[in-house]
């Protein structure tokens, strides 16, 4: 007998992929925005914006790992 088809089809992981993408983009935008505000408030030119963006990427990767990367065991 043949294999049973996957009930999710070819798009079964699309929702998780969009959630991961959204989490990473939201981290970059939120922390980058805070960095930009700190630059404007403290009078620096492009100092805290890249720092905030890097922190946002790190935080987004951590959140994705916590939600999707851990195996149930």
Backbone bond lengths (Angstrom), bond angles and torsions (degrees), N, CA, C in turn:
res aa  C-N    CA-C-N  psi(-1)  N-CA   C-N-CA  omega(-1)  CA-C   N-CA-C  phi
1 X - - - 1.438 - - 1.529 109.07 -
2 X 1.309 116.27 152.62 1.457 121.55 -178.69 1.527 112.57 -81.64
3 X 1.308 113.66 169.21 1.467 119.15 177.00 1.521 110.47 -71.32
4 X 1.315 115.06 150.44 1.459 119.14 175.82 1.528 108.50 -79.96
5 X 1.305 118.56 140.00 1.466 120.21 -179.96 1.528 110.97 -68.95
6 X 1.307 114.52 151.64 1.457 121.03 177.48 1.524 108.67 -68.38
7 X 1.335 118.27 125.42 1.467 118.87 -177.14 1.527 113.33 -66.63
8 X 1.321 117.41 -23.47 1.457 119.75 179.82 1.514 113.23 -80.99
9 X 1.294 117.20 -17.21 1.451 120.41 -177.85 1.515 111.55 72.27
10 X 1.312 115.98 -160.37 1.453 121.13 -177.97 1.518 113.98 -76.70
11 X 1.312 117.71 -14.24 1.462 121.42 -175.43 1.528 112.35 -106.29
12 X 1.304 118.25 20.65 1.467 120.40 -173.34 1.521 113.04 -66.64
13 X 1.322 119.48 -27.18 1.457 121.14 -179.05 1.513 114.18 -101.61
14 X 1.326 117.67 8.68 1.464 120.70 -175.93 1.526 111.82 -66.07
15 X 1.326 117.60 -37.91 1.458 120.21 179.70 1.519 112.16 -63.91
16 X 1.322 116.09 -42.33 1.468 119.83 178.31 1.525 110.64 -67.19
17 X 1.313 117.17 -37.64 1.462 120.26 179.60 1.529 110.92 -64.59
18 X 1.322 117.43 -41.58 1.466 120.23 178.04 1.525 111.06 -68.41
19 X 1.327 117.46 -34.88 1.462 120.26 177.60 1.526 110.68 -65.31
20 X 1.323 117.32 -41.96 1.465 121.47 177.96 1.526 110.17 -63.83
21 X 1.332 116.61 -45.79 1.459 121.01 179.61 1.527 111.34 -61.58
22 X 1.311 116.26 -44.02 1.458 120.46 179.17 1.519 112.51 -64.43
23 X 1.326 117.10 -38.68 1.461 120.62 178.76 1.518 110.99 -64.11
24 X 1.319 117.15 -44.37 1.460 120.37 179.71 1.528 111.95 -65.81
25 X 1.327 117.43 -43.53 1.459 120.79 -180.00 1.528 110.55 -66.50
26 X 1.324 117.14 -40.36 1.468 120.35 179.17 1.527 111.15 -63.65
27 X 1.325 117.23 -38.25 1.457 119.71 177.40 1.519 111.97 -64.16
28 X 1.323 116.32 -43.21 1.463 120.31 179.59 1.529 110.41 -64.38
29 X 1.319 117.24 -45.57 1.459 120.89 -177.08 1.527 111.17 -67.92
30 X 1.331 117.21 -45.22 1.465 120.18 -176.65 1.529 111.47 -66.33
31 X 1.322 117.00 -52.15 1.464 119.20 -177.70 1.524 111.80 -73.48
32 X 1.320 117.45 -31.84 1.456 120.01 173.91 1.517 111.32 -65.69
33 X 1.335 116.41 -38.68 1.455 120.27 176.08 1.519 112.38 -64.25
34 X 1.322 116.46 -40.02 1.467 119.29 175.50 1.528 111.05 -64.28
35 X 1.313 116.59 -38.09 1.456 120.42 176.48 1.518 111.87 -64.58
36 X 1.322 116.42 -40.48 1.463 120.45 177.84 1.530 110.58 -64.33
37 X 1.322 116.72 -42.68 1.465 119.56 177.03 1.524 111.51 -62.62
38 X 1.331 116.88 -39.75 1.468 119.77 177.07 1.529 110.34 -64.24
39 X 1.331 117.74 -39.15 1.469 120.51 176.32 1.522 111.49 -60.33
40 X 1.331 115.97 -46.41 1.462 119.87 -178.81 1.524 111.15 -66.90
41 X 1.311 117.44 -40.07 1.456 121.84 -176.43 1.531 111.69 -70.58
42 X 1.337 116.15 -41.14 1.457 120.36 -176.10 1.530 113.46 -91.31
43 X 1.312 117.49 -7.55 1.455 120.92 176.26 1.523 114.79 84.18
44 X 1.313 118.02 16.79 1.461 120.54 176.54 1.519 109.59 -87.18
45 X 1.313 114.64 161.56 1.454 119.13 177.45 1.521 108.69 -117.19
46 X 1.325 116.41 106.08 1.455 124.14 175.65 1.529 113.48 60.05
47 X 1.325 117.41 41.82 1.453 120.68 176.00 1.525 111.08 -99.31
48 X 1.300 117.02 -53.19 1.462 120.69 -174.48 1.527 113.85 -86.17
49 X 1.313 118.17 -18.40 1.473 120.40 177.97 1.522 111.56 -60.46
50 X 1.340 120.00 -53.75 1.469 117.88 178.68 1.526 113.06 -66.05
51 X 1.326 116.98 -32.61 1.472 119.15 176.84 1.523 109.71 -63.46
52 X 1.336 116.91 -44.07 1.463 120.72 177.88 1.518 112.54 -63.38
53 X 1.327 116.50 -38.25 1.464 119.41 179.55 1.525 111.24 -66.68
54 X 1.324 117.11 -40.43 1.471 120.18 178.15 1.526 110.01 -65.72
55 X 1.339 117.12 -41.50 1.464 119.80 176.35 1.531 111.22 -62.95
56 X 1.331 116.60 -37.30 1.462 120.64 177.72 1.518 112.64 -64.74
57 X 1.328 116.52 -40.31 1.471 119.71 177.53 1.526 109.77 -65.36
58 X 1.336 115.99 -43.99 1.468 119.31 179.16 1.515 112.15 -62.19
59 X 1.328 116.16 -44.32 1.464 119.36 178.28 1.517 112.26 -65.52
60 X 1.328 116.98 -38.80 1.464 120.05 177.88 1.517 112.44 -64.88
61 X 1.326 116.60 -41.73 1.470 120.03 177.74 1.519 110.26 -63.78
62 X 1.333 116.79 -40.45 1.466 119.83 178.42 1.532 110.80 -62.93
63 X 1.330 117.10 -44.61 1.464 119.56 179.66 1.527 112.17 -64.24
64 X 1.325 116.97 -39.08 1.466 120.03 177.16 1.521 110.26 -64.47
65 X 1.332 116.91 -40.61 1.461 120.10 178.35 1.527 111.03 -62.82
66 X 1.329 116.70 -44.23 1.463 119.98 -178.71 1.528 110.49 -63.89
67 X 1.330 117.52 -40.95 1.463 119.83 -175.90 1.528 113.18 -80.41
68 X 1.324 118.02 -41.33 1.465 120.39 -171.58 1.522 114.23 -115.27
69 X 1.319 118.64 -18.70 1.460 120.16 -171.06 1.501 115.59 -90.05
70 X 1.331 117.40 -26.10 1.451 118.97 -178.08 1.523 110.23 -75.98
71 X 1.311 114.84 137.96 1.457 120.00 176.42 1.525 108.97 -89.56
72 X 1.316 116.11 143.03 1.455 119.30 175.26 1.523 108.00 -75.24
73 X 1.304 115.73 124.61 1.442 116.27 -177.60 1.451 110.26 -153.15
